[in-house]
Amino acid sequence: MNRVAFAILMALVALGLVACGSDRGDEPSTPATSRTAVQAGEGSLLIANLNAITERDLASGAETVLLSLPEPSAFVLDPSASPDGTRIAYVKQPPPKVEDGKFDAGSDLWVMNRDGSSPRAVFVHVQPNQLVRFPRWEDDTNILAIVQEISTEDGITRVVYTLERIHAESGEREKLLEDVLAFDVSPTQGTHATILG
């Protein structure tokens, strides 16, 4: 089957699925990718949009900008609310730069108050391209995050992904596990489950 015939077949299948889905009574058919597709409920969503963090109220759909970065080419990632709801941890990636002949696109861990006030750096990357990602609050004082470190030995580049505990006030770091690509915090406060890769 050539590409044109395959594309036509896929278009017909998609049309058939849409047609079948329209006979579901009063169930709304909203595209999953639409920002309005989020179902109403209690609480709110924290959303990272390039260089801003917004909060979307699930009941009303109203959005509030909590943080907006003034620097061009900088962006924010991975917002996470503390268990007591008073603070938000997030990753800030400053604009890439070349310093001493080395390219650096590293990222840093920041914390701000829940209303977006008083943002401050907790952990600033100390080597080029060191990344911190996926912050999750372990409790109201400690943040778990994956720190990616790149090293070169004998011409071979090695990347290590380490799950670390980072104190939200002092920035003190404690290595917990290596080779962690993803993790989440379990419902039991103070414990964490990891997915090793």
Secondary structure as a PSIPRED ss2 file (coil, helix, strand):
# PSIPRED VFORMAT (PSIPRED V4.0)

   1 M C   1.000  0.000  0.000
   2 N C   1.000  0.000  0.000
   3 R H   0.000  1.000  0.000
   4 V H   0.000  1.000  0.000
   5 A H   0.000  1.000  0.000
   6 F H   0.000  1.000  0.000
   7 A H   0.000  1.000  0.000
   8 I H   0.000  1.000  0.000
   9 L H   0.000  1.000  0.000
  10 M H   0.000  1.000  0.000
  11 A H   0.000  1.000  0.000
  12 L H   0.000  1.000  0.000
  13 V H   0.000  1.000  0.000
  14 A H   0.000  1.000  0.000
  15 L H   0.000  1.000  0.000
  16 G H   0.000  1.000  0.000
  17 L H   0.000  1.000  0.000
  18 V H   0.000  1.000  0.000
  19 A H   0.000  1.000  0.000
  20 C H   0.000  1.000  0.000
  21 G H   0.000  1.000  0.000
  22 S C   1.000  0.000  0.000
  23 D C   1.000  0.000  0.000
  24 R C   1.000  0.000  0.000
  25 G C   1.000  0.000  0.000
  26 D C   1.000  0.000  0.000
  27 E C   1.000  0.000  0.000
  28 P C   1.000  0.000  0.000
  29 S C   1.000  0.000  0.000
  30 T C   1.000  0.000  0.000
  31 P C   1.000  0.000  0.000
  32 A C   1.000  0.000  0.000
  33 T C   1.000  0.000  0.000
  34 S C   1.000  0.000  0.000
  35 R H   0.000  1.000  0.000
  36 T H   0.000  1.000  0.000
  37 A H   0.000  1.000  0.000
  38 V C   1.000  0.000  0.000
  39 Q C   1.000  0.000  0.000
  40 A C   1.000  0.000  0.000
  41 G C   1.000  0.000  0.000
  42 E C   1.000  0.000  0.000
  43 G C   1.000  0.000  0.000
  44 S E   0.000  0.000  1.000
  45 L E   0.000  0.000  1.000
  46 L E   0.000  0.000  1.000
  47 I E   0.000  0.000  1.000
  48 A E   0.000  0.000  1.000
  49 N E   0.000  0.000  1.000
  50 L C   1.000  0.000  0.000
  51 N C   1.000  0.000  0.000
  52 A E   0.000  0.000  1.000
  53 I E   0.000  0.000  1.000
  54 T E   0.000  0.000  1.000
  55 E E   0.000  0.000  1.000
  56 R E   0.000  0.000  1.000
  57 D E   0.000  0.000  1.000
  58 L C   1.000  0.000  0.000
  59 A C   1.000  0.000  0.000
  60 S C   1.000  0.000  0.000
  61 G C   1.000  0.000  0.000
  62 A C   1.000  0.000  0.000
  63 E E   0.000  0.000  1.000
  64 T E   0.000  0.000  1.000
  65 V E   0.000  0.000  1.000
  66 L E   0.000  0.000  1.000
  67 L E   0.000  0.000  1.000
  68 S E   0.000  0.000  1.000
  69 L C   1.000  0.000  0.000
  70 P C   1.000  0.000  0.000
  71 E C   1.000  0.000  0.000
  72 P C   1.000  0.000  0.000
  73 S C   1.000  0.000  0.000
  74 A C   1.000  0.000  0.000
  75 F E   0.000  0.000  1.000
  76 V E   0.000  0.000  1.000
  77 L E   0.000  0.000  1.000
  78 D E   0.000  0.000  1.000
  79 P E   0.000  0.000  1.000
  80 S E   0.000  0.000  1.000
  81 A E   0.000  0.000  1.000
  82 S C   1.000  0.000  0.000
  83 P C   1.000  0.000  0.000
  84 D C   1.000  0.000  0.000
  85 G C   1.000  0.000  0.000
  86 T C   1.000  0.000  0.000
  87 R E   0.000  0.000  1.000
  88 I E   0.000  0.000  1.000
  89 A E   0.000  0.000  1.000
  90 Y E   0.000  0.000  1.000
  91 V E   0.000  0.000  1.000
  92 K E   0.000  0.000  1.000
  93 Q E   0.000  0.000  1.000
  94 P C   1.000  0.000  0.000
  95 P C   1.000  0.000  0.000
  96 P C   1.000  0.000  0.000
  97 K E   0.000  0.000  1.000
  98 V E   0.000  0.000  1.000
  99 E E   0.000  0.000  1.000
 100 D C   1.000  0.000  0.000
 101 G C   1.000  0.000  0.000
 102 K E   0.000  0.000  1.000
 103 F E   0.000  0.000  1.000
 104 D E   0.000  0.000  1.000
 105 A C   1.000  0.000  0.000
 106 G C   1.000  0.000  0.000
 107 S C   1.000  0.000  0.000
 108 D E   0.000  0.000  1.000
 109 L E   0.000  0.000  1.000
 110 W E   0.000  0.000  1.000
 111 V E   0.000  0.000  1.000
 112 M E   0.000  0.000  1.000
 113 N E   0.000  0.000  1.000
 114 R C   1.000  0.000  0.000
 115 D C   1.000  0.000  0.000
 116 G C   1.000  0.000  0.000
 117 S C   1.000  0.000  0.000
 118 S C   1.000  0.000  0.000
 119 P C   1.000  0.000  0.000
 120 R E   0.000  0.000  1.000
 121 A E   0.000  0.000  1.000
 122 V E   0.000  0.000  1.000
 123 F E   0.000  0.000  1.000
 124 V C   1.000  0.000  0.000
 125 H C   1.000  0.000  0.000
 126 V C   1.000  0.000  0.000
 127 Q C   1.000  0.000  0.000
 128 P C   1.000  0.000  0.000
 129 N C   1.000  0.000  0.000
 130 Q C   1.000  0.000  0.000
 131 L E   0.000  0.000  1.000
 132 V E   0.000  0.000  1.000
 133 R E   0.000  0.000  1.000
 134 F E   0.000  0.000  1.000
 135 P E   0.000  0.000  1.000
 136 R E   0.000  0.000  1.000
 137 W E   0.000  0.000  1.000
 138 E C   1.000  0.000  0.000
 139 D C   1.000  0.000  0.000
 140 D C   1.000  0.000  0.000
 141 T C   1.000  0.000  0.000
 142 N E   0.000  0.000  1.000
 143 I E   0.000  0.000  1.000
 144 L E   0.000  0.000  1.000
 145 A E   0.000  0.000  1.000
 146 I E   0.000  0.000  1.000
 147 V E   0.000  0.000  1.000
 148 Q E   0.000  0.000  1.000
 149 E E   0.000  0.000  1.000
 150 I E   0.000  0.000  1.000
 151 S E   0.000  0.000  1.000
 152 T E   0.000  0.000  1.000
 153 E E   0.000  0.000  1.000
 154 D C   1.000  0.000  0.000
 155 G C   1.000  0.000  0.000
 156 I E   0.000  0.000  1.000
 157 T E   0.000  0.000  1.000
 158 R E   0.000  0.000  1.000
 159 V E   0.000  0.000  1.000
 160 V E   0.000  0.000  1.000
 161 Y E   0.000  0.000  1.000
 162 T E   0.000  0.000  1.000
 163 L E   0.000  0.000  1.000
 164 E E   0.000  0.000  1.000
 165 R E   0.000  0.000  1.000
 166 I E   0.000  0.000  1.000
 167 H E   0.000  0.000  1.000
 168 A C   1.000  0.000  0.000
 169 E C   1.000  0.000  0.000
 170 S C   1.000  0.000  0.000
 171 G C   1.000  0.000  0.000
 172 E C   1.000  0.000  0.000
 173 R E   0.000  0.000  1.000
 174 E E   0.000  0.000  1.000
 175 K E   0.000  0.000  1.000
 176 L E   0.000  0.000  1.000
 177 L E   0.000  0.000  1.000
 178 E E   0.000  0.000  1.000
 179 D C   1.000  0.000  0.000
 180 V E   0.000  0.000  1.000
 181 L E   0.000  0.000  1.000
 182 A E   0.000  0.000  1.000
 183 F E   0.000  0.000  1.000
 184 D E   0.000  0.000  1.000
 185 V E   0.000  0.000  1.000
 186 S C   1.000  0.000  0.000
 187 P C   1.000  0.000  0.000
 188 T C   1.000  0.000  0.000
 189 Q C   1.000  0.000  0.000
 190 G C   1.000  0.000  0.000
 191 T C   1.000  0.000  0.000
 192 H E   0.000  0.000  1.000
 193 A E   0.000  0.000  1.000
 194 T E   0.000  0.000  1.000
 195 I E   0.000  0.000  1.000
 196 L E   0.000  0.000  1.000
 197 G C   1.000  0.000  0.000
